[in-house]
Amino acid sequence: MTRETDIAWAAGLFEGEGCIPRSQSRPGLIRADVTSTDRDVLERFLEIAGTGHVYAYPNVSQPHHKPRFLWIAS
């Protein structure tokens, strides 16, 4: 894929699954995140974005569901 295609793919993923939440404890903090149950998707997003971290969160409230993964940049 070309760099432009990669960026378009990442933008589409962020449009559908991402958000920029407002911090209650640190009003000046700007953070972006994307959630997925597929770690490889977020690893690719991280590679394209060139920043951030991917974290794993077990689905404690519903253990029979897949774990969640979260890409965060702030």
Predicted model as a PDB file, atoms N, CA, C, CB and O in Angstrom, pLDDT in the B-factor column:
MODEL        1                                                                  
ATOM      1  N   MET A   1       0.830  -1.189   0.000  1.00 71.00           N  
ATOM      2  CA  MET A   1       0.000   0.000   0.000  1.00 71.00           C  
ATOM      3  C   MET A   1       0.874   1.252   0.000  1.00 71.00           C  
ATOM      4  CB  MET A   1      -0.945  -0.002   1.211  1.00 71.00           C  
ATOM      5  O   MET A   1       2.016   1.239   0.460  1.00 71.00           O  
ATOM      6  N   THR A   2       0.322   2.295  -0.513  1.00 94.00           N  
ATOM      7  CA  THR A   2       1.036   3.570  -0.506  1.00 94.00           C  
ATOM      8  C   THR A   2       0.830   4.270   0.832  1.00 94.00           C  
ATOM      9  CB  THR A   2       0.560   4.473  -1.671  1.00 94.00           C  
ATOM     10  O   THR A   2      -0.080   3.920   1.584  1.00 94.00           O  
ATOM     11  N   ARG A   3       1.648   5.231   1.122  1.00 94.00           N  
ATOM     12  CA  ARG A   3       1.523   6.005   2.356  1.00 94.00           C  
ATOM     13  C   ARG A   3       0.162   6.704   2.416  1.00 94.00           C  
ATOM     14  CB  ARG A   3       2.663   7.040   2.462  1.00 94.00           C  
ATOM     15  O   ARG A   3      -0.457   6.772   3.478  1.00 94.00           O  
ATOM     16  N   GLU A   4      -0.294   7.214   1.294  1.00 97.00           N  
ATOM     17  CA  GLU A   4      -1.591   7.893   1.249  1.00 97.00           C  
ATOM     18  C   GLU A   4      -2.718   6.923   1.586  1.00 97.00           C  
ATOM     19  CB  GLU A   4      -1.826   8.519  -0.138  1.00 97.00           C  
ATOM     20  O   GLU A   4      -3.659   7.288   2.290  1.00 97.00           O  
ATOM     21  N   THR A   5      -2.631   5.691   1.090  1.00 97.00           N  
ATOM     22  CA  THR A   5      -3.645   4.678   1.382  1.00 97.00           C  
ATOM     23  C   THR A   5      -3.625   4.315   2.861  1.00 97.00           C  
ATOM     24  CB  THR A   5      -3.420   3.423   0.523  1.00 97.00           C  
ATOM     25  O   THR A   5      -4.678   4.153   3.478  1.00 97.00           O  
ATOM     26  N   ASP A   6      -2.431   4.188   3.429  1.00 97.00           N  
ATOM     27  CA  ASP A   6      -2.306   3.896   4.855  1.00 97.00           C  
ATOM     28  C   ASP A   6      -2.945   4.992   5.696  1.00 97.00           C  
ATOM     29  CB  ASP A   6      -0.835   3.730   5.239  1.00 97.00           C  
ATOM     30  O   ASP A   6      -3.674   4.706   6.645  1.00 97.00           O  
ATOM     31  N   ILE A   7      -2.673   6.239   5.351  1.00 97.00           N  
ATOM     32  CA  ILE A   7      -3.228   7.371   6.097  1.00 97.00           C  
ATOM     33  C   ILE A   7      -4.753   7.402   5.967  1.00 97.00           C  
ATOM     34  CB  ILE A   7      -2.621   8.702   5.595  1.00 97.00           C  
ATOM     35  O   ILE A   7      -5.455   7.678   6.940  1.00 97.00           O  
ATOM     36  N   ALA A   8      -5.258   7.121   4.775  1.00 98.00           N  
ATOM     37  CA  ALA A   8      -6.709   7.082   4.569  1.00 98.00           C  
ATOM     38  C   ALA A   8      -7.343   5.970   5.404  1.00 98.00           C  
ATOM     39  CB  ALA A   8      -7.037   6.879   3.073  1.00 98.00           C  
ATOM     40  O   ALA A   8      -8.409   6.163   5.989  1.00 98.00           O  
ATOM     41  N   TRP A   9      -6.685   4.796   5.460  1.00 98.00           N  
ATOM     42  CA  TRP A   9      -7.191   3.686   6.265  1.00 98.00           C  
ATOM     43  C   TRP A   9      -7.228   4.087   7.747  1.00 98.00           C  
ATOM     44  CB  TRP A   9      -6.312   2.419   6.064  1.00 98.00           C  
ATOM     45  O   TRP A   9      -8.227   3.855   8.428  1.00 98.00           O  
ATOM     46  N   ALA A  10      -6.133   4.691   8.245  1.00 98.00           N  
ATOM     47  CA  ALA A  10      -6.056   5.112   9.647  1.00 98.00           C  
ATOM     48  C   ALA A  10      -7.112   6.177   9.954  1.00 98.00           C  
ATOM     49  CB  ALA A  10      -4.648   5.652   9.970  1.00 98.00           C  
ATOM     50  O   ALA A  10      -7.729   6.147  11.019  1.00 98.00           O  
ATOM     51  N   ALA A  11      -7.319   7.101   9.042  1.00 98.00           N  
ATOM     52  CA  ALA A  11      -8.332   8.146   9.244  1.00 98.00           C  
ATOM     53  C   ALA A  11      -9.725   7.532   9.318  1.00 98.00           C  
ATOM     54  CB  ALA A  11      -8.273   9.192   8.108  1.00 98.00           C  
ATOM     55  O   ALA A  11     -10.546   7.952  10.134  1.00 98.00           O  
ATOM     56  N   GLY A  12      -9.994   6.547   8.477  1.00 98.00           N  
ATOM     57  CA  GLY A  12     -11.289   5.866   8.512  1.00 98.00           C  
ATOM     58  C   GLY A  12     -11.494   5.110   9.808  1.00 98.00           C  
ATOM     59  O   GLY A  12     -12.590   5.122  10.368  1.00 98.00           O  
ATOM     60  N   LEU A  13     -10.441   4.447  10.294  1.00 98.00           N  
ATOM     61  CA  LEU A  13     -10.542   3.738  11.568  1.00 98.00           C  
ATOM     62  C   LEU A  13     -10.807   4.726  12.698  1.00 98.00           C  
ATOM     63  CB  LEU A  13      -9.255   2.930  11.849  1.00 98.00           C  
ATOM     64  O   LEU A  13     -11.663   4.481  13.548  1.00 98.00           O  
ATOM     65  N   PHE A  14     -10.082   5.837  12.712  1.00 98.00           N  
ATOM     66  CA  PHE A  14     -10.289   6.837  13.769  1.00 98.00           C  
ATOM     67  C   PHE A  14     -11.687   7.432  13.679  1.00 98.00           C  
ATOM     68  CB  PHE A  14      -9.231   7.957  13.675  1.00 98.00           C  
ATOM     69  O   PHE A  14     -12.324   7.666  14.706  1.00 98.00           O  
ATOM     70  N   GLU A  15     -12.168   7.675  12.484  1.00 97.00           N  
ATOM     71  CA  GLU A  15     -13.516   8.229  12.306  1.00 97.00           C  
ATOM     72  C   GLU A  15     -14.572   7.287  12.887  1.00 97.00           C  
ATOM     73  CB  GLU A  15     -13.800   8.486  10.811  1.00 97.00           C  
ATOM     74  O   GLU A  15     -15.541   7.735  13.500  1.00 97.00           O  
ATOM     75  N   GLY A  16     -14.379   5.989  12.690  1.00 97.00           N  
ATOM     76  CA  GLY A  16     -15.372   5.023  13.147  1.00 97.00           C  
ATOM     77  C   GLY A  16     -15.206   4.578  14.587  1.00 97.00           C  
ATOM     78  O   GLY A  16     -16.202   4.377  15.282  1.00 97.00           O  
ATOM     79  N   GLU A  17     -13.981   4.420  15.055  1.00 96.00           N  
ATOM     80  CA  GLU A  17     -13.732   3.822  16.367  1.00 96.00           C  
ATOM     81  C   GLU A  17     -13.008   4.737  17.348  1.00 96.00           C  
ATOM     82  CB  GLU A  17     -12.940   2.575  16.197  1.00 96.00           C  
ATOM     83  O   GLU A  17     -12.856   4.381  18.517  1.00 96.00           O  
ATOM     84  N   GLY A  18     -12.563   5.893  16.906  1.00 97.00           N  
ATOM     85  CA  GLY A  18     -11.765   6.764  17.759  1.00 97.00           C  
ATOM     86  C   GLY A  18     -12.569   7.851  18.440  1.00 97.00           C  
ATOM     87  O   GLY A  18     -13.733   8.093  18.121  1.00 97.00           O  
ATOM     88  N   CYS A  19     -11.911   8.496  19.386  1.00 96.00           N  
ATOM     89  CA  CYS A  19     -12.532   9.654  20.029  1.00 96.00           C  
ATOM     90  C   CYS A  19     -11.454  10.537  20.650  1.00 96.00           C  
ATOM     91  CB  CYS A  19     -13.557   9.206  21.106  1.00 96.00           C  
ATOM     92  O   CYS A  19     -10.308  10.122  20.828  1.00 96.00           O  
ATOM     93  N   ILE A  20     -11.845  11.740  20.966  1.00 94.00           N  
ATOM     94  CA  ILE A  20     -10.979  12.693  21.657  1.00 94.00           C  
ATOM     95  C   ILE A  20     -11.746  13.101  22.912  1.00 94.00           C  
ATOM     96  CB  ILE A  20     -10.606  13.957  20.739  1.00 94.00           C  
ATOM     97  O   ILE A  20     -12.483  14.087  22.911  1.00 94.00           O  
ATOM     98  N   PRO A  21     -11.561  12.319  23.996  1.00 90.00           N  
ATOM     99  CA  PRO A  21     -12.327  12.595  25.221  1.00 90.00           C  
ATOM    100  C   PRO A  21     -11.808  13.809  25.968  1.00 90.00           C  
ATOM    101  CB  PRO A  21     -12.296  11.391  26.137  1.00 90.00           C  
ATOM    102  O   PRO A  21     -10.632  14.160  25.867  1.00 90.00           O  
ATOM    103  N   ARG A  22     -12.678  14.433  26.703  1.00 85.00           N  
ATOM    104  CA  ARG A  22     -12.324  15.582  27.535  1.00 85.00           C  
ATOM    105  C   ARG A  22     -11.901  15.075  28.908  1.00 85.00           C  
ATOM    106  CB  ARG A  22     -13.517  16.587  27.654  1.00 85.00           C  
ATOM    107  O   ARG A  22     -12.616  14.289  29.529  1.00 85.00           O  
ATOM    108  N   SER A  23     -10.756  15.516  29.376  1.00 80.00           N  
ATOM    109  CA  SER A  23     -10.247  15.087  30.678  1.00 80.00           C  
ATOM    110  C   SER A  23     -10.905  15.891  31.783  1.00 80.00           C  
ATOM    111  CB  SER A  23      -8.716  15.237  30.744  1.00 80.00           C  
ATOM    112  O   SER A  23     -10.906  17.122  31.747  1.00 80.00           O  
ATOM    113  N   GLN A  24     -11.468  15.195  32.772  1.00 82.00           N  
ATOM    114  CA  GLN A  24     -12.074  15.866  33.925  1.00 82.00           C  
ATOM    115  C   GLN A  24     -10.997  16.340  34.896  1.00 82.00           C  
ATOM    116  CB  GLN A  24     -13.062  14.924  34.644  1.00 82.00           C  
ATOM    117  O   GLN A  24     -11.111  17.414  35.487  1.00 82.00           O  
ATOM    118  N   SER A  25      -9.950  15.528  35.056  1.00 86.00           N  
ATOM    119  CA  SER A  25      -8.932  15.856  36.051  1.00 86.00           C  
ATOM    120  C   SER A  25      -7.846  16.792  35.525  1.00 86.00           C  
ATOM    121  CB  SER A  25      -8.298  14.595  36.552  1.00 86.00           C  
ATOM    122  O   SER A  25      -7.219  17.515  36.299  1.00 86.00           O  
ATOM    123  N   ARG A  26      -7.624  16.778  34.201  1.00 86.00           N  
ATOM    124  CA  ARG A  26      -6.596  17.640  33.599  1.00 86.00           C  
ATOM    125  C   ARG A  26      -7.194  18.352  32.386  1.00 86.00           C  
ATOM    126  CB  ARG A  26      -5.330  16.809  33.186  1.00 86.00           C  
ATOM    127  O   ARG A  26      -7.019  17.890  31.259  1.00 86.00           O  
ATOM    128  N   PRO A  27      -7.889  19.460  32.594  1.00 84.00           N  
ATOM    129  CA  PRO A  27      -8.622  20.139  31.519  1.00 84.00           C  
ATOM    130  C   PRO A  27      -7.780  20.509  30.297  1.00 84.00           C  
ATOM    131  CB  PRO A  27      -9.240  21.374  32.061  1.00 84.00           C  
ATOM    132  O   PRO A  27      -8.317  20.565  29.190  1.00 84.00           O  
ATOM    133  N   GLY A  28      -6.501  20.759  30.457  1.00 86.00           N  
ATOM    134  CA  GLY A  28      -5.669  21.146  29.322  1.00 86.00           C  
ATOM    135  C   GLY A  28      -5.134  19.970  28.519  1.00 86.00           C  
ATOM    136  O   GLY A  28      -4.541  20.162  27.457  1.00 86.00           O  
ATOM    137  N   LEU A  29      -5.335  18.765  29.012  1.00 88.00           N  
ATOM    138  CA  LEU A  29      -4.807  17.574  28.352  1.00 88.00           C  
ATOM    139  C   LEU A  29      -5.631  17.224  27.128  1.00 88.00           C  
ATOM    140  CB  LEU A  29      -4.777  16.392  29.318  1.00 88.00           C  
ATOM    141  O   LEU A  29      -6.855  17.121  27.204  1.00 88.00           O  
ATOM    142  N   ILE A  30      -4.967  17.045  26.012  1.00 90.00           N  
ATOM    143  CA  ILE A  30      -5.633  16.590  24.787  1.00 90.00           C  
ATOM    144  C   ILE A  30      -5.198  15.152  24.560  1.00 90.00           C  
ATOM    145  CB  ILE A  30      -5.280  17.508  23.541  1.00 90.00           C  
ATOM    146  O   ILE A  30      -4.003  14.861  24.515  1.00 90.00           O  
ATOM    147  N   ARG A  31      -6.165  14.250  24.418  1.00 92.00           N  
ATOM    148  CA  ARG A  31      -5.886  12.838  24.240  1.00 92.00           C  
ATOM    149  C   ARG A  31      -6.736  12.303  23.095  1.00 92.00           C  
ATOM    150  CB  ARG A  31      -6.155  12.051  25.545  1.00 92.00           C  
ATOM    151  O   ARG A  31      -7.880  12.716  22.907  1.00 92.00           O  
ATOM    152  N   ALA A  32      -6.166  11.389  22.342  1.00 96.00           N  
ATOM    153  CA  ALA A  32      -6.908  10.698  21.299  1.00 96.00           C  
ATOM    154  C   ALA A  32      -6.815   9.208  21.586  1.00 96.00           C  
ATOM    155  CB  ALA A  32      -6.360  11.043  19.870  1.00 96.00           C  
ATOM    156  O   ALA A  32      -5.773   8.722  22.026  1.00 96.00           O  
ATOM    157  N   ASP A  33      -7.910   8.475  21.335  1.00 96.00           N  
ATOM    158  CA  ASP A  33      -7.842   7.035  21.518  1.00 96.00           C  
ATOM    159  C   ASP A  33      -8.700   6.294  20.506  1.00 96.00           C  
ATOM    160  CB  ASP A  33      -8.267   6.669  22.917  1.00 96.00           C  
ATOM    161  O   ASP A  33      -9.650   6.837  19.943  1.00 96.00           O  
ATOM    162  N   VAL A  34      -8.336   5.048  20.297  1.00 98.00           N  
ATOM    163  CA  VAL A  34      -9.068   4.144  19.415  1.00 98.00           C  
ATOM    164  C   VAL A  34      -9.178   2.817  20.155  1.00 98.00           C  
ATOM    165  CB  VAL A  34      -8.353   3.977  18.007  1.00 98.00           C  
ATOM    166  O   VAL A  34      -8.186   2.327  20.696  1.00 98.00           O  
ATOM    167  N   THR A  35     -10.368   2.232  20.184  1.00 95.00           N  
ATOM    168  CA  THR A  35     -10.605   0.961  20.852  1.00 95.00           C  
ATOM    169  C   THR A  35     -10.923  -0.103  19.819  1.00 95.00           C  
ATOM    170  CB  THR A  35     -11.746   1.081  21.877  1.00 95.00           C  
ATOM    171  O   THR A  35     -11.600   0.156  18.824  1.00 95.00           O  
ATOM    172  N   SER A  36     -10.419  -1.318  20.076  1.00 95.00           N  
ATOM    173  CA  SER A  36     -10.677  -2.449  19.192  1.00 95.00           C  
ATOM    174  C   SER A  36     -10.500  -3.741  19.974  1.00 95.00           C  
ATOM    175  CB  SER A  36      -9.738  -2.419  17.954  1.00 95.00           C  
ATOM    176  O   SER A  36      -9.830  -3.757  21.007  1.00 95.00           O  
ATOM    177  N   THR A  37     -11.097  -4.824  19.486  1.00 93.00           N  
ATOM    178  CA  THR A  37     -10.844  -6.140  20.070  1.00 93.00           C  
ATOM    179  C   THR A  37      -9.757  -6.861  19.280  1.00 93.00           C  
ATOM    180  CB  THR A  37     -12.139  -6.985  20.102  1.00 93.00           C  
ATOM    181  O   THR A  37      -9.429  -8.008  19.587  1.00 93.00           O  
ATOM    182  N   ASP A  38      -9.204  -6.216  18.284  1.00 95.00           N  
ATOM    183  CA  ASP A  38      -8.141  -6.806  17.467  1.00 95.00           C  
ATOM    184  C   ASP A  38      -6.852  -6.003  17.640  1.00 95.00           C  
ATOM    185  CB  ASP A  38      -8.555  -6.854  15.968  1.00 95.00           C  
ATOM    186  O   ASP A  38      -6.723  -4.888  17.135  1.00 95.00           O  
ATOM    187  N   ARG A  39      -5.908  -6.592  18.360  1.00 96.00           N  
ATOM    188  CA  ARG A  39      -4.649  -5.892  18.648  1.00 96.00           C  
ATOM    189  C   ARG A  39      -3.889  -5.553  17.370  1.00 96.00           C  
ATOM    190  CB  ARG A  39      -3.766  -6.742  19.563  1.00 96.00           C  
ATOM    191  O   ARG A  39      -3.286  -4.484  17.278  1.00 96.00           O  
ATOM    192  N   ASP A  40      -3.910  -6.458  16.373  1.00 97.00           N  
ATOM    193  CA  ASP A  40      -3.147  -6.215  15.152  1.00 97.00           C  
ATOM    194  C   ASP A  40      -3.633  -4.963  14.419  1.00 97.00           C  
ATOM    195  CB  ASP A  40      -3.237  -7.426  14.228  1.00 97.00           C  
ATOM    196  O   ASP A  40      -2.841  -4.271  13.778  1.00 97.00           O  
ATOM    197  N   VAL A  41      -4.916  -4.675  14.510  1.00 97.00           N  
ATOM    198  CA  VAL A  41      -5.465  -3.466  13.885  1.00 97.00           C  
ATOM    199  C   VAL A  41      -4.853  -2.224  14.536  1.00 97.00           C  
ATOM    200  CB  VAL A  41      -7.020  -3.435  14.006  1.00 97.00           C  
ATOM    201  O   VAL A  41      -4.455  -1.286  13.846  1.00 97.00           O  
ATOM    202  N   LEU A  42      -4.782  -2.227  15.873  1.00 98.00           N  
ATOM    203  CA  LEU A  42      -4.227  -1.065  16.569  1.00 98.00           C  
ATOM    204  C   LEU A  42      -2.713  -0.978  16.434  1.00 98.00           C  
ATOM    205  CB  LEU A  42      -4.602  -1.110  18.034  1.00 98.00           C  
ATOM    206  O   LEU A  42      -2.156   0.119  16.456  1.00 98.00           O  
ATOM    207  N   GLU A  43      -2.043  -2.113  16.296  1.00 98.00           N  
ATOM    208  CA  GLU A  43      -0.595  -2.083  16.045  1.00 98.00           C  
ATOM    209  C   GLU A  43      -0.322  -1.445  14.679  1.00 98.00           C  
ATOM    210  CB  GLU A  43       0.010  -3.524  16.108  1.00 98.00           C  
ATOM    211  O   GLU A  43       0.634  -0.684  14.527  1.00 98.00           O  
ATOM    212  N   ARG A  44      -1.155  -1.754  13.698  1.00 98.00           N  
ATOM    213  CA  ARG A  44      -1.000  -1.125  12.377  1.00 98.00           C  
ATOM    214  C   ARG A  44      -1.301   0.374  12.466  1.00 98.00           C  
ATOM    215  CB  ARG A  44      -1.937  -1.802  11.333  1.00 98.00           C  
ATOM    216  O   ARG A  44      -0.595   1.192  11.876  1.00 98.00           O  
ATOM    217  N   PHE A  45      -2.352   0.725  13.206  1.00 98.00           N  
ATOM    218  CA  PHE A  45      -2.683   2.137  13.398  1.00 98.00           C  
ATOM    219  C   PHE A  45      -1.513   2.870  14.052  1.00 98.00           C  
ATOM    220  CB  PHE A  45      -3.960   2.285  14.259  1.00 98.00           C  
ATOM    221  O   PHE A  45      -1.157   3.969  13.629  1.00 98.00           O  
ATOM    222  N   LEU A  46      -0.914   2.268  15.079  1.00 98.00           N  
ATOM    223  CA  LEU A  46       0.239   2.845  15.759  1.00 98.00           C  
ATOM    224  C   LEU A  46       1.401   3.060  14.797  1.00 98.00           C  
ATOM    225  CB  LEU A  46       0.674   1.951  16.912  1.00 98.00           C  
ATOM    226  O   LEU A  46       2.052   4.104  14.826  1.00 98.00           O  
ATOM    227  N   GLU A  47       1.654   2.088  13.960  1.00 97.00           N  
ATOM    228  CA  GLU A  47       2.743   2.197  12.979  1.00 97.00           C  
ATOM    229  C   GLU A  47       2.509   3.362  12.020  1.00 97.00           C  
ATOM    230  CB  GLU A  47       2.883   0.887  12.185  1.00 97.00           C  
ATOM    231  O   GLU A  47       3.435   4.104  11.693  1.00 97.00           O  
ATOM    232  N   ILE A  48       1.278   3.513  11.581  1.00 98.00           N  
ATOM    233  CA  ILE A  48       0.948   4.593  10.639  1.00 98.00           C  
ATOM    234  C   ILE A  48       0.981   5.949  11.342  1.00 98.00           C  
ATOM    235  CB  ILE A  48      -0.444   4.356  10.005  1.00 98.00           C  
ATOM    236  O   ILE A  48       1.524   6.915  10.806  1.00 98.00           O  
ATOM    237  N   ALA A  49       0.398   6.020  12.545  1.00 97.00           N  
ATOM    238  CA  ALA A  49       0.352   7.285  13.286  1.00 97.00           C  
ATOM    239  C   ALA A  49       1.743   7.700  13.754  1.00 97.00           C  
ATOM    240  CB  ALA A  49      -0.591   7.164  14.491  1.00 97.00           C  
ATOM    241  O   ALA A  49       2.047   8.891  13.818  1.00 97.00           O  
ATOM    242  N   GLY A  50       2.572   6.742  14.073  1.00 97.00           N  
ATOM    243  CA  GLY A  50       3.926   7.058  14.504  1.00 97.00           C  
ATOM    244  C   GLY A  50       4.028   7.573  15.927  1.00 97.00           C  
ATOM    245  O   GLY A  50       5.074   8.086  16.324  1.00 97.00           O  
ATOM    246  N   THR A  51       2.964   7.446  16.698  1.00 97.00           N  
ATOM    247  CA  THR A  51       2.961   7.903  18.087  1.00 97.00           C  
ATOM    248  C   THR A  51       1.906   7.153  18.872  1.00 97.00           C  
ATOM    249  CB  THR A  51       2.713   9.421  18.168  1.00 97.00           C  
ATOM    250  O   THR A  51       1.015   6.529  18.296  1.00 97.00           O  
ATOM    251  N   GLY A  52       2.009   7.215  20.176  1.00 97.00           N  
ATOM    252  CA  GLY A  52       1.019   6.578  21.037  1.00 97.00           C  
ATOM    253  C   GLY A  52       1.481   5.237  21.552  1.00 97.00           C  
ATOM    254  O   GLY A  52       2.617   4.822  21.322  1.00 97.00           O  
ATOM    255  N   HIS A  53       0.582   4.561  22.256  1.00 97.00           N  
ATOM    256  CA  HIS A  53       0.840   3.240  22.831  1.00 97.00           C  
ATOM    257  C   HIS A  53      -0.422   2.402  22.709  1.00 97.00           C  
ATOM    258  CB  HIS A  53       1.293   3.347  24.322  1.00 97.00           C  
ATOM    259  O   HIS A  53      -1.530   2.938  22.669  1.00 97.00           O  
ATOM    260  N   VAL A  54      -0.255   1.089  22.650  1.00 98.00           N  
ATOM    261  CA  VAL A  54      -1.387   0.164  22.641  1.00 98.00           C  
ATOM    262  C   VAL A  54      -1.397  -0.568  23.977  1.00 98.00           C  
ATOM    263  CB  VAL A  54      -1.301  -0.847  21.436  1.00 98.00           C  
ATOM    264  O   VAL A  54      -0.385  -1.128  24.398  1.00 98.00           O  
ATOM    265  N   TYR A  55      -2.554  -0.557  24.638  1.00 96.00           N  
ATOM    266  CA  TYR A  55      -2.730  -1.201  25.930  1.00 96.00           C  
ATOM    267  C   TYR A  55      -3.804  -2.273  25.818  1.00 96.00           C  
ATOM    268  CB  TYR A  55      -3.099  -0.167  27.017  1.00 96.00           C  
ATOM    269  O   TYR A  55      -4.744  -2.137  25.036  1.00 96.00           O  
ATOM    270  N   ALA A  56      -3.663  -3.346  26.605  1.00 94.00           N  
ATOM    271  CA  ALA A  56      -4.649  -4.427  26.638  1.00 94.00           C  
ATOM    272  C   ALA A  56      -5.469  -4.308  27.914  1.00 94.00           C  
ATOM    273  CB  ALA A  56      -3.959  -5.823  26.552  1.00 94.00           C  
ATOM    274  O   ALA A  56      -4.927  -4.039  28.986  1.00 94.00           O  
ATOM    275  N   TYR A  57      -6.776  -4.509  27.796  1.00 88.00           N  
ATOM    276  CA  TYR A  57      -7.671  -4.488  28.942  1.00 88.00           C  
ATOM    277  C   TYR A  57      -8.553  -5.724  28.896  1.00 88.00           C  
ATOM    278  CB  TYR A  57      -8.526  -3.195  28.963  1.00 88.00           C  
ATOM    279  O   TYR A  57      -9.325  -5.884  27.950  1.00 88.00           O  
ATOM    280  N   PRO A  58      -8.462  -6.617  29.905  1.00 80.00           N  
ATOM    281  CA  PRO A  58      -9.366  -7.765  29.911  1.00 80.00           C  
ATOM    282  C   PRO A  58     -10.792  -7.279  30.118  1.00 80.00           C  
ATOM    283  CB  PRO A  58      -8.968  -8.783  31.012  1.00 80.00           C  
ATOM    284  O   PRO A  58     -11.024  -6.261  30.769  1.00 80.00           O  
ATOM    285  N   ASN A  59     -11.718  -7.995  29.574  1.00 75.00           N  
ATOM    286  CA  ASN A  59     -13.123  -7.627  29.702  1.00 75.00           C  
ATOM    287  C   ASN A  59     -13.659  -8.249  30.995  1.00 75.00           C  
ATOM    288  CB  ASN A  59     -13.955  -8.099  28.452  1.00 75.00           C  
ATOM    289  O   ASN A  59     -14.310  -9.293  30.966  1.00 75.00           O  
ATOM    290  N   VAL A  60     -13.380  -7.603  32.116  1.00 73.00           N  
ATOM    291  CA  VAL A  60     -13.701  -8.143  33.439  1.00 73.00           C  
ATOM    292  C   VAL A  60     -15.207  -8.308  33.632  1.00 73.00           C  
ATOM    293  CB  VAL A  60     -13.135  -7.236  34.528  1.00 73.00           C  
ATOM    294  O   VAL A  60     -15.650  -9.303  34.206  1.00 73.00           O  
ATOM    295  N   SER A  61     -15.983  -7.360  33.169  1.00 78.00           N  
ATOM    296  CA  SER A  61     -17.431  -7.422  33.387  1.00 78.00           C  
ATOM    297  C   SER A  61     -18.093  -8.519  32.564  1.00 78.00           C  
ATOM    298  CB  SER A  61     -18.064  -6.086  33.054  1.00 78.00           C  
ATOM    299  O   SER A  61     -19.159  -9.016  32.926  1.00 78.00           O  
ATOM    300  N   GLN A  62     -17.455  -8.897  31.450  1.00 78.00           N  
ATOM    301  CA  GLN A  62     -18.003  -9.957  30.591  1.00 78.00           C  
ATOM    302  C   GLN A  62     -16.843 -10.841  30.138  1.00 78.00           C  
ATOM    303  CB  GLN A  62     -18.779  -9.355  29.349  1.00 78.00           C  
ATOM    304  O   GLN A  62     -16.366 -10.707  29.011  1.00 78.00           O  
ATOM    305  N   PRO A  63     -16.383 -11.752  31.016  1.00 75.00           N  
ATOM    306  CA  PRO A  63     -15.172 -12.524  30.733  1.00 75.00           C  
ATOM    307  C   PRO A  63     -15.264 -13.427  29.508  1.00 75.00           C  
ATOM    308  CB  PRO A  63     -14.837 -13.355  31.913  1.00 75.00           C  
ATOM    309  O   PRO A  63     -14.234 -13.849  28.982  1.00 75.00           O  
ATOM    310  N   HIS A  64     -16.457 -13.728  29.050  1.00 81.00           N  
ATOM    311  CA  HIS A  64     -16.602 -14.559  27.855  1.00 81.00           C  
ATOM    312  C   HIS A  64     -16.404 -13.756  26.565  1.00 81.00           C  
ATOM    313  CB  HIS A  64     -17.974 -15.218  27.845  1.00 81.00           C  
ATOM    314  O   HIS A  64     -16.373 -14.331  25.477  1.00 81.00           O  
ATOM    315  N   HIS A  65     -16.272 -12.440  26.682  1.00 82.00           N  
ATOM    316  CA  HIS A  65     -16.005 -11.590  25.515  1.00 82.00           C  
ATOM    317  C   HIS A  65     -14.501 -11.446  25.293  1.00 82.00           C  
ATOM    318  CB  HIS A  65     -16.655 -10.197  25.695  1.00 82.00           C  
ATOM    319  O   HIS A  65     -13.703 -11.675  26.201  1.00 82.00           O  
ATOM    320  N   LYS A  66     -14.135 -11.070  24.096  1.00 86.00           N  
ATOM    321  CA  LYS A  66     -12.727 -10.846  23.769  1.00 86.00           C  
ATOM    322  C   LYS A  66     -12.187  -9.664  24.580  1.00 86.00           C  
ATOM    323  CB  LYS A  66     -12.549 -10.589  22.246  1.00 86.00           C  
ATOM    324  O   LYS A  66     -12.951  -8.770  24.946  1.00 86.00           O  
ATOM    325  N   PRO A  67     -10.875  -9.650  24.865  1.00 87.00           N  
ATOM    326  CA  PRO A  67     -10.299  -8.494  25.550  1.00 87.00           C  
ATOM    327  C   PRO A  67     -10.325  -7.259  24.639  1.00 87.00           C  
ATOM    328  CB  PRO A  67      -8.851  -8.802  25.998  1.00 87.00           C  
ATOM    329  O   PRO A  67     -10.379  -7.371  23.415  1.00 87.00           O  
ATOM    330  N   ARG A  68     -10.285  -6.101  25.261  1.00 90.00           N  
ATOM    331  CA  ARG A  68     -10.242  -4.843  24.506  1.00 90.00           C  
ATOM    332  C   ARG A  68      -8.799  -4.370  24.438  1.00 90.00           C  
ATOM    333  CB  ARG A  68     -11.155  -3.750  25.160  1.00 90.00           C  
ATOM    334  O   ARG A  68      -7.991  -4.624  25.331  1.00 90.00           O  
ATOM    335  N   PHE A  69      -8.506  -3.680  23.356  1.00 95.00           N  
ATOM    336  CA  PHE A  69      -7.210  -3.038  23.187  1.00 95.00           C  
ATOM    337  C   PHE A  69      -7.468  -1.574  22.916  1.00 95.00           C  
ATOM    338  CB  PHE A  69      -6.377  -3.694  22.034  1.00 95.00           C  
ATOM    339  O   PHE A  69      -8.445  -1.207  22.264  1.00 95.00           O  
ATOM    340  N   LEU A  70      -6.575  -0.740  23.430  1.00 96.00           N  
ATOM    341  CA  LEU A  70      -6.766   0.704  23.326  1.00 96.00           C  
ATOM    342  C   LEU A  70      -5.467   1.363  22.895  1.00 96.00           C  
ATOM    343  CB  LEU A  70      -7.255   1.295  24.666  1.00 96.00           C  
ATOM    344  O   LEU A  70      -4.428   1.185  23.530  1.00 96.00           O  
ATOM    345  N   TRP A  71      -5.535   2.128  21.806  1.00 97.00           N  
ATOM    346  CA  TRP A  71      -4.416   2.970  21.384  1.00 97.00           C  
ATOM    347  C   TRP A  71      -4.680   4.336  21.982  1.00 97.00           C  
ATOM    348  CB  TRP A  71      -4.268   3.035  19.801  1.00 97.00           C  
ATOM    349  O   TRP A  71      -5.780   4.873  21.857  1.00 97.00           O  
ATOM    350  N   ILE A  72      -3.669   4.903  22.636  1.00 95.00           N  
ATOM    351  CA  ILE A  72      -3.809   6.225  23.250  1.00 95.00           C  
ATOM    352  C   ILE A  72      -2.603   7.083  22.877  1.00 95.00           C  
ATOM    353  CB  ILE A  72      -3.946   6.110  24.800  1.00 95.00           C  
ATOM    354  O   ILE A  72      -1.462   6.621  22.908  1.00 95.00           O  
ATOM    355  N   ALA A  73      -2.870   8.322  22.528  1.00 96.00           N  
ATOM    356  CA  ALA A  73      -1.825   9.330  22.323  1.00 96.00           C  
ATOM    357  C   ALA A  73      -2.290  10.594  23.031  1.00 96.00           C  
ATOM    358  CB  ALA A  73      -1.547   9.595  20.783  1.00 96.00           C  
ATOM    359  O   ALA A  73      -3.449  10.992  22.919  1.00 96.00           O  
ATOM    360  N   SER A  74      -1.366  11.223  23.765  1.00 88.00           N  
ATOM    361  CA  SER A  74      -1.731  12.483  24.433  1.00 88.00           C  
ATOM    362  C   SER A  74      -0.537  13.401  24.453  1.00 88.00           C  
ATOM    363  CB  SER A  74      -2.242  12.233  25.874  1.00 88.00           C  
ATOM    364  O   SER A  74      -0.624  14.515  24.968  1.00 88.00           O  
TER     365      SER A  74                                                      
ENDMDL                                                                          
END                                                                             
